[in-house]
Amino acid sequence: MVQFQQSRFDTSFAALSDATRRGVLERLGRSDASITDLAETFSMTLTGMKKHVSVLEQAGLVTSEKVGRVRVCRLGTSRLEHEAEWIERYRQLWDARFDKLDKVVEELKRKENNDER
């Protein structure tokens, strides 16, 4: 189970690591689009866009189907819930660490002010 989740996270985060792929997800969030439309939107070749879509498909973030001679893309079934939970745990950890740091800084300021008096 842990190995499966780690592999899934690796695939998801690798897919999201590229600005073009994040842009494709944003674009597909508004409406379905063909590979040709996506390639034109991002000023790239069809081959390049097909590679980006393939990475997104492997992560479950996008699905595509051939409709006649056109390949139509839409958002996939992955809602990134597990990835968001993982990120949230680390956000909470860092928030707690920064809260402790704030307390240390405040204490140092109090001591400094008392020393000046």
GIVENLIN-V267237 format. One record per residue. PHI is phi in whole degrees, 0 to 359 (NA if undefined). Layout:
<<PHI> <PHI>>
//
This chain:
<<NA> <297> <297> <298> <295> <299> <297> <296> <299> <302> <294> <296> <292> <295> <296> <279> <286> <258> <298> <296> <294> <296> <296> <298> <298> <298> <296> <289> <294> <273> <189> <297> <208> <279> <302> <299> <300> <295> <299> <294> <302> <258> <50> <222> <286> <299> <299> <298> <292> <300> <295> <298> <297> <299> <297> <295> <294> <299> <275> <78> <274> <221> <237> <218> <214> <275> <240> <68> <260> <246> <263> <261> <250> <213> <299> <274> <274> <290> <256> <59> <296> <293> <295> <295> <297> <297> <297> <299> <300> <286> <296> <296> <300> <291> <300> <296> <294> <291> <298> <296> <297> <302> <295> <296> <297> <298> <297> <296> <295> <299> <296> <296> <295> <293> <293> <288> <280>>
//
